Amino acid sequence: MTSIDVRDLTKEYGGRRAVDGLTFSVRPGRVTGFLGPNGAGKSTTMRMVLGLDHPTTGTATIGGHAYARLREPLRRVGSLLDADAAHGSRTARDHLRALAASNRIPARRVDAVLEETGLAAVARRRVRTYSLGMRQRLGIAAALLGDPEAVLLDEPANGLDPEGIVWIRTLLRRLAAEGRTVLVSSHLMGETAAFADHLLILGRGRLLADTSVQEFIHARVQPRVRVRTTDPAVLGDLLALHGHDASRDAEGTWTVLHARVDDIGRLMSEAGVPVLELAAREAGLEEAYLDLTAAEAEFTAQPQEA
Ligand SMILES: Nc1ncnc2c1ncn2[C@@H]1O[C@H](COP(=O)(O)OP(=O)(O)OP(=O)(O)O)[C@@H](O)[C@H]1O
């Protein structure tokens, strides 16, 4: 089994820490979402895992080995860091063939990944004529070329149309189901929640969270119930009588904090208050993520000097 292990990893650029003492493992068989604000250190970490940057201190290994020590690395780990990695004057097919030849990957894999990424029909066109989404698909094709056990993708949904976004989600889920190790950075919280099982969240080069998506959301977003009836004032009195923390919007819909639909439904039924709408409000990753980053910003804010 191939896990990606980062230990005490630090990277300084001119005395500034882009990555600051990171330790985590990315496990096989699940999709790990890699989140954090712009400049948090996600790409720098991925570059160090892929041997494209040298750590100032610490180690990053794939299946226990530094990238530089892997034989035929594309067969062990595939990556997408930059959609413009292919030379514009080459065709997609030639680009992938050259990559395959230099890593002793059978040429039939080229056709397989072109098919898989939906590029087969345009494979003989020069890459410079590709749209951003097509270049992104080509980058993903290159990542999958060596049938690798581990895959690192930096913002793979970038430039993809809605169909492409559904496609990448399905692809990531399948790669994980096949037992591969999948690390994916993204700024799209809705998308990350749809494809990721686990999260690593960075802030200013440090690890803020290493947790399952479900646990992360449940720990940060309180359960709420949305409820609507014919007479909002009567419902307001009923909720207050039973000590519920609730607020009412302009249309008369109540939001009840720390409550479950079963409790509110039963309460209304017993009091004879008609229910027009009753729903548990779905807690989202975006809300949980913003809660964490806001708390972090507050915690790290430096007091102004007088
Ligand atoms: N080659 C470099 N030289 C100097 N500073 C760098 C270099 N590469 C990255 N940095 C700095 O390191 C920090 C982390 O950048 P990085 O690109 O890893 O963040 P990120 O989390 O991937 O951000 P984004 O979400 O915007 O892609 C930033 O402050 C960036 O300016």
The ligand as an ORCA input file, in Angstrom:
! r2SCAN-3c Opt
* xyz 0 1
  N       9.438     29.915     -5.723
  C       9.015     30.690     -4.726
  N       9.737     31.712     -4.273
  C       9.322     32.507     -3.252
  N       8.146     32.322     -2.603
  C       7.369     31.298     -3.000
  C       7.761     30.437     -4.077
  N       6.769     29.499     -4.244
  C       5.822     29.783     -3.322
  N       6.184     30.863     -2.579
  C       5.402     31.439     -1.470
  O       5.056     30.402     -0.594
  C       3.755     30.606     -0.039
  C       2.894     29.367     -0.293
  O       2.562     29.320     -1.674
  P       1.785     28.078     -2.323
  O       1.737     28.344     -3.792
  O       2.389     26.821     -1.866
  O       0.337     28.242     -1.680
  P      -1.024     27.529     -2.101
  O      -1.656     27.079     -0.831
  O      -0.779     26.507     -3.144
  O      -1.841     28.754     -2.694
  P      -2.962     28.839     -3.851
  O      -4.216     28.349     -3.230
  O      -3.012     30.306     -4.161
  O      -2.490     27.996     -5.004
  C       3.231     31.892     -0.670
  O       3.460     32.938      0.226
  C       4.089     32.039     -1.914
  O       4.220     33.396     -2.263
*
